Amino acid sequence: MRKQILTALTLGAVFLAGAASAETAPTPVRTRATVESVTDNAITVKPRTGAAVTIALTPDTHFVAVSHGAIADIQPNSYIGTAAAPQPDGSLKAIEVTVFPESMRGTGDGHYAWDLPNASTMTNGAVGKLDSAHGRTLTVDYKGGEKQVTVPDDVPVVTLAPGDRGLLKAGVHVVVFGPKAADGTLSANAVLAGVNGVVPPM
C-alpha cells in the first residue's frame, strides 16, 4: 500500500509538471518511445521522432503498467485522466482515456495543457454525470472545476496499475516522465510501460 501511495504522489507530480512555469528548473519532459535496451541504471529508448536517447533510472523511479481497457470501464465515480481536444462549444473531445485504480485516485487532479496534437489538454478527476444515450458524454469533476468530455467509441481506453522494473524490456512502448538537466541529460521520475503490446496513448 505504501508503494501504491508513493506511486500516486509521484505520478501526480509528473502529470502536473506540464503546467509548471517555464522558469522552473530542471525542465519537465515526457518522452514517448519504444525501449531498445535496459541496464541496472538506465534505459535506452527510441522516441517516436528523433534519435535514440538514454534515460537514467534512479532508486526513486516509479513504474506503472498500462493495459488495454474498454469504454465500459468508465463508470460514474471512476477516477480518470483524459487528453482531449477543445471543441467550439467549449466542451472537450477525448483523444484517450486513462482509468486509474482506486489506490491512485487523485493523481494529477486538475485541468491543464498537454503536449499531444490538436491543442490538447489533460483533465484528471472523477466521473460525475455520464450520458450514454447519445454517444458517451461525461462530466469530469476536479478540485476547483469540471469539464464536459465526449468520448467517441473508437477512442483508446487504458487502465493503470502499479508495476516494477520487470516491465522494461526491448520492444515495450513507454511514456517516461522526468526532468531534463541543463546539460541535456534525462532521468525518470516515472515510467508508464505498455503491457501485451499496448502503446500508452497519453
Secondary structure as GFF3:
##gff-version 3
##sequence-region A 1 202
A	DSSP	alpha_helix	2	16	.	.	.	ID=ss1
A	DSSP	three_ten_helix	17	19	.	.	.	ID=ss2
A	DSSP	beta_strand	27	38	.	.	.	ID=ss3
A	DSSP	beta_strand	42	47	.	.	.	ID=ss4
A	DSSP	beta_strand	53	56	.	.	.	ID=ss5
A	DSSP	beta_strand	62	68	.	.	.	ID=ss6
A	DSSP	three_ten_helix	71	73	.	.	.	ID=ss7
A	DSSP	beta_strand	79	86	.	.	.	ID=ss8
A	DSSP	beta_strand	92	99	.	.	.	ID=ss9
A	DSSP	three_ten_helix	102	104	.	.	.	ID=ss10
A	DSSP	beta_strand	110	113	.	.	.	ID=ss11
A	DSSP	beta_strand	121	131	.	.	.	ID=ss12
A	DSSP	beta_strand	136	142	.	.	.	ID=ss13
A	DSSP	beta_strand	145	151	.	.	.	ID=ss14
A	DSSP	beta_strand	157	162	.	.	.	ID=ss15
A	DSSP	three_ten_helix	165	167	.	.	.	ID=ss16
A	DSSP	beta_strand	173	180	.	.	.	ID=ss17
A	DSSP	beta_strand	186	187	.	.	.	ID=ss18
A	DSSP	beta_strand	190	194	.	.	.	ID=ss19
###
